Amino acid sequence: MAMLRHAAGSMKYFVNVNSRCTRNCSASTETFSDIPSPQGIWPVIGHAHLFGPTGPYKAERLTEAVMDLSRQLGPVFKLRLSGADSVVTVDADDTRTMFRHEGRHPFRPSFPAVQRYRQKRFGSMGIVPGNGEEWYKFRAAILPLLHPRVVKAYADRHTQVASRFVDYIQMKINETSSETINDICQDLMKFSIEAISVTVPGVQFSSLAAQSIREQDTQNIMNASTDFMEGLYGTLIGLPLWKLYRTRSYRKLESSHEVIYKVLESRLQGMKCRYMDSPEQIASAHPFLAAIFNNPTLEWKDIVMLGMETFLGGIDATATTMAMTFHYLAANPEIQQQAYEKVLRQDSSQEMSFLRACIKETLRLSSTAGANSRFLAKDANIGGYLVPAGTLVYAFNSVTSLDEKYFVEPLKYLPERWLRESSTSKGHPFASLPFGYGPRMCPGQRLAEQEMVILLAEVLRKYHLESADHTPKPVGMVYRMNRVPDRPINLCFRNRRV
């Protein structure tokens, strides 16, 4: 809800939402004013009261709210927030239309608090909060992360980190004399920190070592990652009081940036010196760092900012996705056994395809991103309605991906639906987009998928996963900027007898 309200308030910085549709919308028969909308628009706050303390919906359950509103109003509806109308759709065809009307420099809601702090403190904003030409410069610089050759260069080190996680789980089992690991997300945060450190800053952290020799930076980074998400969320809620004074949420943004900057800058500087001395060696072992070090459009402040964004982006979403994958496999022993047998075959292509399907199915059911959003660069036909350029459109993939219109038995965990040889429909290509789409898709998608697939293989080789709860219940998702599990995931890691 906060993201919706904030984004609607950003409208005045783009174009006039009341501009008339041009001829590319001529096939439509309904006007913008015909788009259905919930009753009860309050002065000033519009529909925000629906998500307030006395409203029927909870902001942290925004996906469920959109699902309910779409049942009442249809797959396309309007919400008035912060004085502007935004369009919400749960239709995959409309999602495709939105992306096809995003323009050369896709414009999405910015994060003004992050923009202000980064510009003031570092003189560089990075990719996440930016738009326009500056965003395009950073986006072009980070594109090597999407190159398969670059990603594959880290595979062996990702395998080493995954093996360290397996040993870490065994260490915890030995220490507690129990096979139960409570709140596995916290342990997976340590894995994801160590895994992303292989790429940025290129110096591997000791997150999974014994407590006595673990780097203090690990806990600081975990805290900073949480503070960053909470600060980002907090500065988007309600009035922007952070513009008047340093609110608690704004201070969290500050402190999280300072911690990550301190941890990364010195290590990146060391890698830069090594690159200057041995460019070919660094290019082979650290191709992403070599690419940004060698980019003539980037100043040092930009390199550090891109490093910070890559590093932060690779922590919480990866940990959440792996925790949910472990949860689904524990709840579906037949599928877990199938995955285990694929791993035992040592056939990398088959092993990877099925394990990758498990990850895709987790992200379909429990995506860490609730929606994709764009300000339309040109007029568009959204669900048969004339939607003018400048309108903010939200495509809720967390709703679309659960629709039986697109997926057979949509509430079941069925990884095989993603296999090429499967007879089960894979659904609409725009029905499940957990990493986004187009120029603003997550640049770390392939890197994250590699980390997760390798970890899943290593864990399944040694452990059989079971729920540690006496009465297992479904795990939902709540919004904390990214979506996270609504309760701790407690698992039993039982050693396999091979």
N, C-alpha and C positions, 0 to 999 in steps of 0.2 A: 504494500500500500504506500509506504513512504516513497518507494521508487517511482510509482505512478504519479504521486502528487508532485514530487520534485521535477519529474520530466515534463509534466504539463506546464509547470511554472517556467520552464526553459523556453517555451514557445516564442516569447517576445524577442528572443535573441536570433530567431531564424527568419521566417517569412510570414506574411499575413495569412492566417488560416482561413479567412473569408474570401480569398481569391476564387474566382469562378473556374470550374473545370473547363478544360479545352477539349478539342475534338477527339483526343485519345480516349475519352470516357464516353463517347457517343453511344456505345453499345449498351450502356446502363440505362435503367428506366426509373430509378429512384434517386432523389436528391440527398445531399448530406443531411438536411434537416429531417429526412424521413427515417434515418437510422434510429432504431429503438434505444431507449435510455431508461434507467430505473426512475421510478417516481420519487418525488420529494427532493428537489434541488433546493438546498438552503442558500441563503445569501452568503456571499464571499467564499464559503467553504465548499459549495457545490454538493458533491456526493461523498465527501470525506466523512460525513457523519455515519455512513453505513459501516465504516471500519473503526469507529470510535468506541469508547467504553460501553455505550448504551446501544450500539448498532448490532445488526444481526451477524456481522462477520468479524473475524479477527485478522489483523494485518499480517500476522505471522503465518496464517493459513490462506494466503492470497490465492493460491492455485485452486483450493476448494471453493473459495468465494467466486472466482471466475467461472468455475465449472457450474455452480448453482445459478449464477446470473445468466449463463448461456442457455441453461435449460428453460429459464423463464422468458428470455428475450430473443433467443435465437443465437446462431453462431457469430454474429457481428452485432456489437452494441457500442454505445458511447458512454463515457464517464466524464463529468465535468469536475475538474480539480484545479485549484489555484487559478480560477477564472478562464480556463481554456478547456476545450473539448478534445479528448483523446479517443481514438477508436481501438477497440479490443476485438480480436478475432481468435477463434479456436478452429478455424478451417484451414486445412493444409494448402488448398489452392490459393487462398488469400495470403498465406505466408509466402508462397512463391511470388505472388504479385508484388507484395511489399518489397522483397529483395530485388525484384526486377525494376523497381522504381526508386532505388536508393541513391542513384547517381554515382559519379566517379569518385567523389569523396563522401562516402556514407556518413550522414550526420545522425548521431544518437545523443540521448541526454548526457550532458557532461556532469562532472562532480566538482562543483565550484569550490568547495572547501579544500579539496585536494589540489586543484589548480592553483588556488591562492598560495597555499603553503609551499608547494614545490617550486613555484615561480619565484617566490620570495627567498626561500632557503637555498635552492639549488640552481635556480635560473633555467630549469628544464622541466617540462611537464611529463614527457613520456607518452606512451600510447593510450593507456586506459582512459584518462580524463579528456584527452585532446580531440579536436576535430579539424577539418580543413587541411591546409597545406602543411602545417606543422605535424599533424597526425600522419600525413602521407609520407613525410620524410622518415619518421621513426618506423612506420610500417614497412617501408622498403628496406630499411636497415636490418629488420628482424626476420625478413623472409627466409634466410638460410635455415631457420629452425624447421621449416616445412619441407626441406629437401631430404629425401630418403637417405642419401649418402651421408649427410651430416648426422642424422639421427642414428644411423647404423654404427657410426664411429664410437658411440657411447655404449653399445650393447654389452660388450664384455664387462665394463665397469658396472653397468646396471645389474648384471648377473652377480657380480661380487657383492654388491649392496644387498640384493635379494637374499643371497646366502647368509650374509651377516644378520638379516632380519630373522631367518630361520633359527640361527644360533641364539639370537637374542630371546626368542620365544622359549627355546629350551632352557636358557639361563633363568628366565623368570619362573618356569615350571620347577626347576631344581631349587630355586630360592624359597619358593612358597610351598613346595611339596603338593602342588595342585595343578591340574591341567587347565584350570579355568583362568582365563584372562578377562578381567572386567574392563568395560569401556575401551574396546580395542582401537577406537579412533585415536586415542591419545598415543598409543604405541605406533600406529601407522603414521602419525605426524612426524615421529622421529625418522621413520623410514623415508618419508617423502622429502624431508630436509636433507638427508644424506644423499638421496637419489638425485635431487635437483642440483646439489652442490657439485656433482660430477661435471655438469654443464656450466653452471655459473655459481661460484667464481672460478671453477676448475680445480679447486683445492678441496678434496673430500673431507667433510666434517665427520667427527667421531660420535655421531648421535646414538648409535646402537652399541656402543661399548659399555662395559660395566660402569656402574655409577661412580666408582672411585676414580676412573680415568676418563670419564666423559667430559667433553669440553663444556665449560660454563655457557659458551655461546649457544648451545643447543636449547637450553631452557629459555634463554633470553629471546631467541628467535621464535620459539613456540608462543611465548607470551606476546611478542611483537606482532606475529601473524594474526593472533586473536584480536589484539587491540586495534590493528589496522581495519579489520572487518567491522568490529563494533564501532570504531570511530567513524568509518565511512557511513555506516547505517545511521548512527546517531546524528550526524550532521545533515542528513536528508529528512529527518523527522521534524515536523512542526515548523515554527518560524526560524529563520536563519540567524539565530542570536549570536552564533560564532562570528558574524561580521562585526558585532559590537564589542564582544569580549571573548576571551579564550574559554569556551565552554569545556565541560569534561570530555565530550566527544572529540572536540577539536584538539585537546591536549593529547588524546590517545593517538590521533593522526600524527601529531608532532613526535611523540615519544617512539612510536613504532618505526617511523622513518629514520629517526636518529639511530636507533639500535641497528636496523638493517644496513644503513649507510656505513656505520662504524665497522660492522662485521665484514662488509663486502669491499669497501673502497681500498683498504690496505692490501687485501688479497688480490683484487683486480690489478692494482698497481704492480704487485709482484709478478703477476702473469704478463703484464704489458712489458716489463723489463725483460722477461724471459723470451717474449716474442721478438723483441728488438735484437736479442742476441742470437736466437735460433728460430727464425720465422718458419722454416719448413717443418721442424719438429713440432712446434705448437700447432701449425696448420693441420698436421696429421692427427695429433692427439686431442686437440681442442678446436675443431673447425669453426664452431660458432663464435668463440672469442676471437679467433684470427680474423673472421669476417668483419666483426664490428671494430676491431683494432685498426683494420686496414681500410675502413670506410672514410673517405675524405669529407663527407658531409657531417660527420659527428665530431663534436668537441668532447673533451674528457668528461665534462659534466653530463653530457648526453649518454656516453658509454656507461657511466655509473648508474644513471637513471634506468636505462634499458636493462642493465644487470639486475637492479632492484626489482623491476617489474617481472622479469623472467623468473627470478628467484621466488618472489612472493606468490606469483601465479601458479607455481608448481607445488604448493604445500597443501593447503586445506582441501581443495577440490579432489586432489589425488587420494588423500587420506580418507575422505568421505566415500568416494566411489569404491575404494577397496574394502572399506568396512561393510558397505552395503552388499558388495559382491560376496564376501565371506558369509554374510547373513543369509543371502538367497541360496547359496550352495549348502549351508547347514540345514536350511529348511527344505531343501530338495535333494535328498541323498542320492536318488537315481541319477540326477544330472551331475552331481559331484563325482559319482563313480565313473560316469561317462568321460568327464573331464580328466580324471585321474588316469583312465586307460589311455587317453590320447597322449598324456605326458609320458607314460611308460613306453609307448611305441618308439619314442625318440625320433619321430618323423616331424621335423621342424615345421613343415608347411601345414600338415594336418593339426599338429598340436597348437600352433599359433592361431589357425583359423577358428578352431572351436573355442579356445580361451578368449580370443578377441570377441567372439560372438557372445560369450558370457559377460564381458565388459559392456558391450553394446546394449545387451538386454537390461543390465543394471541401470545404465544411463537412460534407457527408455522408460523404465518404471520409476526411477528415483534420480532424475537429473538434478545436478547441483545448480543448474540455471533454470529459472522458472519461465522466462520469456525472452524473445528477441524483440528489439524495438528499433524503429527508424522514423525520422522525419522524412516524409515523402519528398523527393526531389522534383517530382512532376505529378500531375493529376493521375489518379488511378481508379479503376473499378474494383472496389473491395466488397465482395459478397453481393454484387448487383447495385451497389450504392456509389454515387459520384463523390469521391473523396478528394478534396483539393490539395494541391502542393502545399507543403508546410505543415500538414497535419501529422501529429504523432500517432503512429500505429504500433500496437503491441500484438505480437503473435505468440500466444501462450502454448509453446511446445510441450510444457508439462501437463497440459490438458489434452492437446491433440494426440499425444503419444499414448494416451490411455483410451482412445476412442475406438469402439468396435467397428466403426466405419472404415478404419485403416488397418487394424490388426485383429486377427482371429484370436479369440480368448485373451483380450488385452490385459487382464489383470493377472494372468499366469506368467511365471518365469519360464520362458521357452527360448533358450539361446539358439536352438536349431533354426529358428525362423530367419536368422541372419546368414545362414550358410548358403553358398551359391547353389548347391545341389538340392536344397530343401524344396519340398512341394508346398510348404506353407508360405503364403504371401508375406513379403517383407514390408508391405504397407506403402503408403505414399512417400516419395523421396523427401518431402518437406514436412512429414508428420513427426519426426523425431530428429531434432537438431541440437543436441546437447552442447556442441562446440560452436554453434552458430553456422553462418554460411557467408560466402563471398569474401570481399576484401577485409571485412572486420571479423572473420571467424577467428577462433582462438589459435594463435600461431604456435602454441605449444602442444597442439593436439597429438601429433605423431610421437613426440617425445614422451608425453604422458602415457599414451597407449603402450609404448614399448616398455616403460617402467612397470606398468600395471600387469601386462601379460607375462613378463618375465617373473615378477614377484608371485603371481598366481601359480605358475608352473613350479617354482621352487617350494612354495608352501605345500602344494598338493603332493609333491613327491614324498614329503616326510610326515604330513599330518592329515588326519581325517577330522573334518570340522563338524562340530555339533553345537546346538544352542545350549547355553549354560543356565537358561531360565527354566524353572520347573513348569511353567505354563507359558510357552512361547507365544508371543502375540505379534501382529504386524508392526513394522517400523514405518512411521510416517516421516514426512519432511516438513521442517519449518524454516522460515526465512530469517537469515542473519546476514543480509546481503546475498551471499550464496545460500542455497538450501542445505540444511544439515539434518541428521537424524533427530527425531523428536524425543529420543530416549537413548541411554547408553546401550551399546551392543556388546553383550557378554557371551563369550564363546569358549568351548572346550577344544583344545588342540590335542588330539589323541595320536600318539606315535603309531605309525603304520608298522605292521610286522611284515617285512619283505623277505 
